[in-house]
């Protein structure tokens, strides 16, 4: 068995795993940066970068459901489903 080849393969796999892990951790940060940048472009000069960062820090995406929450339906026969609002509005849910 060629030990140099085994060591090179192991090193390459280790580096690939380290890069994949780093990219997995970096992806949400880059997505947040891109979303804030898009909001700044859309708002023009109405909000500063600091305002946008503060206003989007604790944002919770809204959900919607297929059943009226007032309870007029008979819930024994209807199972309400909860989906992300924007996906439902876009038709992708």
Wavefront OBJ file of the C-alpha trace (Angstrom):
o trace
v 0.000 0.000 0.000
v 1.267 3.431 -0.884
v 1.214 5.432 2.374
v 1.920 8.748 0.640
v -1.181 8.317 -1.495
v -3.272 7.425 1.574
v -1.961 10.449 3.461
v -2.692 12.753 0.484
v -6.236 11.432 0.146
v -6.843 11.786 3.883
v -5.475 15.340 3.898
v -7.585 16.289 0.887
v -10.746 14.843 2.429
v -10.040 16.606 5.717
v -9.581 19.922 3.921
v -12.778 19.387 1.923
v -14.735 18.657 5.104
v -13.277 21.747 6.804
v -14.193 23.944 3.818
v -17.730 22.509 3.668
v -18.192 23.125 7.401
v -16.936 26.703 7.094
v -19.229 27.386 4.131
v -22.180 25.922 6.020
v -21.559 28.352 8.872
v -20.917 31.248 6.499
v -24.066 30.768 4.398
v -26.588 32.258 6.907
v -24.314 35.260 7.475
v -24.005 35.895 3.743
v -27.755 35.458 3.266
v -28.472 37.996 6.011
v -25.990 40.451 4.461
v -27.573 40.009 1.019
v -31.105 40.512 2.371
v -30.117 43.697 4.201
v -28.345 44.997 1.101
v -31.483 44.354 -0.946
v -33.635 46.170 1.618
v -31.308 49.175 1.508
v -31.537 49.263 -2.283
v -35.334 49.061 -2.200
v -35.782 51.711 0.481
v -33.488 54.220 -1.184
v -32.351 56.690 1.442
v -35.376 56.266 3.701
v -33.424 54.081 6.147
v -29.754 53.940 7.027
v -27.743 50.720 7.109
v -27.843 50.841 10.919
v -31.650 51.212 10.925
v -32.025 48.248 8.575
v -29.711 46.131 10.733
v -31.694 46.987 13.890
v -35.113 46.482 12.321
v -34.268 43.087 10.815
v -32.282 41.655 13.743
v -35.184 39.857 15.475
v -37.484 39.415 12.484
v -39.839 36.424 12.717
v -41.303 35.264 9.399
v -45.128 35.138 9.580
v -47.165 31.941 9.187
v -50.723 31.396 8.022
v -53.176 28.527 8.324
v -55.891 27.060 6.140
v -58.571 27.122 8.865
v -60.254 30.219 10.257
v -58.868 30.758 13.791
v -62.258 31.986 15.050
v -63.282 28.336 15.439
v -66.456 28.298 13.377
v -65.465 25.052 11.628
v -65.844 21.666 13.248
v -62.227 20.855 14.170
v -62.970 17.142 14.492
v -63.162 16.889 10.701
v -60.638 19.577 9.729
v -56.912 19.499 10.370
v -55.424 22.993 10.137
v -52.099 23.301 8.363
v -49.577 25.961 9.152
v -47.359 27.254 6.321
v -45.033 30.222 5.841
v -47.112 33.208 4.682
v -44.822 34.403 1.913
v -44.554 30.910 0.417
v -48.349 30.595 0.440
v -48.780 34.022 -1.184
v -46.209 33.209 -3.859
v -47.899 29.873 -4.528
v -44.831 27.786 -3.709
v -46.337 26.163 -0.592
l 1 2 3 4 5 6 7 8 9 10 11 12 13 14 15 16 17 18 19 20 21 22 23 24 25 26 27 28 29 30 31 32 33 34 35 36 37 38 39 40 41 42 43 44 45 46 47 48 49 50 51 52 53 54 55 56 57 58 59 60 61 62 63 64 65 66 67 68 69 70 71 72 73 74 75 76 77 78 79 80 81 82 83 84 85 86 87 88 89 90 91 92 93
